[in-house]
Amino acid sequence: MCEVNVYLSKDGSDKVVMEDVDIVRPRVGSIDLENIFGERLEIKARIKEMSLVNRRILLVEDPKTKEDQ
């Protein structure tokens, strides 16, 4: 199994936004996530770092879209 947990880095800490993510779809100004249970989430962020060995994707808010939230 190759699922990852996705975190959002905000205010100096990392918070889990979704676990067991199977699909990551980058969009303009956002990222779509889908986990193995079919749950979906769109988050206005960009990928900062991916560590597949550690099953971790770190996102940061995209300042270009922050005012749209």
C-alpha positions as CSV (number, residue, x, y, z in Angstrom):
1,M,0.0,0.0,0.0
2,C,1.3,3.4,-0.9
3,E,-1.1,5.8,0.6
4,V,0.2,9.0,2.2
5,N,-0.9,11.5,4.8
6,V,-1.2,15.1,3.7
7,Y,-0.3,18.0,6.0
8,L,-0.8,21.7,5.8
9,S,2.0,23.9,7.2
10,K,0.5,26.9,8.9
11,D,1.7,29.3,11.6
12,G,4.8,27.2,12.3
13,S,3.1,23.8,12.7
14,D,1.9,21.0,10.4
15,K,-1.7,19.8,10.7
16,V,-3.0,16.6,9.1
17,V,-5.7,17.6,6.5
18,M,-6.3,14.1,5.1
19,E,-5.0,10.5,5.8
20,D,-4.6,7.6,3.5
21,V,-4.5,9.7,0.4
22,D,-4.4,7.8,-2.9
23,I,-4.9,10.5,-5.5
24,V,-3.3,14.0,-5.6
25,R,-4.5,16.3,-8.5
26,P,-2.8,19.7,-8.9
27,R,-5.0,22.4,-10.2
28,V,-4.4,26.1,-10.8
29,G,-4.4,27.6,-7.3
30,S,-5.5,24.4,-5.5
31,I,-4.9,20.7,-5.0
32,D,-7.6,18.0,-5.1
33,L,-7.1,15.1,-2.7
34,E,-8.9,11.8,-2.6
35,N,-8.3,9.0,-0.1
36,I,-8.9,5.2,-0.3
37,F,-12.3,5.6,1.2
38,G,-13.5,7.9,-1.6
39,E,-13.4,11.1,0.5
40,R,-12.4,14.2,-1.4
41,L,-11.0,17.5,-0.5
42,E,-10.0,20.6,-2.4
43,I,-7.5,22.8,-0.6
44,K,-6.1,26.1,-1.8
45,A,-2.4,25.3,-1.4
46,R,0.7,24.2,-3.2
47,I,3.0,21.3,-2.6
48,K,6.1,22.2,-0.6
49,E,7.6,18.8,0.0
50,M,6.9,15.1,-0.8
51,S,8.5,12.2,1.1
52,L,7.0,9.0,-0.2
53,V,9.3,6.9,1.9
54,N,7.8,8.6,5.0
55,R,4.3,8.6,3.4
56,R,4.0,12.4,3.8
57,I,3.1,15.3,1.6
58,L,3.5,18.8,3.0
59,L,1.4,21.6,1.6
60,V,1.6,25.4,2.2
61,E,-1.0,28.0,1.6
62,D,-0.6,29.6,-1.8
63,P,-0.4,33.3,-1.2
64,K,-1.9,34.0,-4.7
65,T,-5.1,32.3,-3.6
66,K,-5.2,33.0,0.1
67,E,-7.5,36.0,-0.3
68,D,-10.0,33.7,-2.1
69,Q,-10.5,31.5,0.9
